[in-house]
Amino acid sequence: MSQLSLSSRRRFLGEAALGLTAAAELVFAGPALAQSTEPSARPSGTRPLATFGALRQVDAGLLNVGYAEVGPADGPVAILLHGWPYDIHSFADVAPLLASAGYRVIVPHLRGHGSTRFLSDATVRNGQQAAVALDIVALMDALKIRKAVLAAFDWGARTADIIAAVWPERVAGLVSVSGYLINNREAIKAPLPPSGEYAWWYQFYFATEHGKAGYATYRRDFAKLIWKTASPRWDFSGAEFDRSAASFDNPDHVDVVIHNYRWRQSLADGEAVYDDLERRLAAGPAITVPTIVLEGDANGAPHATGDAPFRKKFTGPYGYRVIAGGIGHNLPQEAPKEFAQAVVDVARLGV
């Protein structure tokens, strides 16, 4: 098992294969991950795709959660959270890098994805941000994880941001692609310029019953379109897509996704049990834990330009990195070494 290299940060940043640009605000960067037999940043057509093997299942809160676990059981914990329309395989090349560095890596399917199921047929198939965040807190409790580095993108980054803001004692560090993503439904009611609204076209499609039926019928075609538009320079293979698309066959997938986007637009109610937490989140709580924000230089999904729009939300040790080389929205799958390095580095930011 390879260990963390003692190479300097300068050497790490100088390796062309990593294509990393670090902001001047980065207060600490840990040693680089060892370069050995780990998967390359871009899977080749001759190398088999990485898989997690048999997943584990655990009852946690409202769910029976399907998750992958790799690395030593006694290592520091890193929880990796995927987005939509993606799944745990966004981290298939990140997880072994972190395991080789000594981390216990947990990669759960979010509600409505993969082998994660609701424990009761009566539970609302709710996709609101508070519900998804509490799923992960419940998972940590079920696995007896007191504290972990949370590293994530898209829905997962929003979830990690919420946990870091509301329960900072549970978070050793945060890696958040695209920054501060906590929703305030009232704030987003104001119309955007047409070009901004256009980027959210699927949100309006999902607001209709026609759109819900269309997504249910064509969910794989839909997901592939989002992959292409969100990561326009990512030449993913059919096998890579199919590996993740199987997760969208989850029987709750459509209901959870549709509710998520309708809730954001105030077109669907949340559950009263989450009202107090949503009020806290609507106030835009600061995130005090050590944080590294990552952004791809070719992210085609709606996102902030630079970190100025959200920089003040992060009041603890902080770094901002733009990953060059045509990296899009699914940053951990497109640039696994850079993502894994951020996880290693963020744990050192507060030291």
Secondary structure, DSSP 8 states (H G I E B T S, - for coil): --------HHHHHH-TTT-EEE-TT----------SSS--SS--SSS------S-EEEEETTEEEEEEEES-TTS-EEEEE--TT--GGGGTTHHHHHHHTT-EEEEE--TTSTT-EES-TTS-----HHHHHHHHHHHHHHTT---EEEEE-THHHHHHHHHHHH-GGGEEEEEEETS-----TTGGGS---HHHHHTTHHHHHHTSHHHHHHHHHSHHHHHHHHHHHHSTT----HHHHHHHHGGGG-TTHHHHHHHHHHHHTTSS---GGGHHHHHHHHT---B-S-EEEEEETT--SS--SSSTTTGGGB-SSEEEEEE-SS--S-HHHHSHHHHHHHHHHHHHHT-
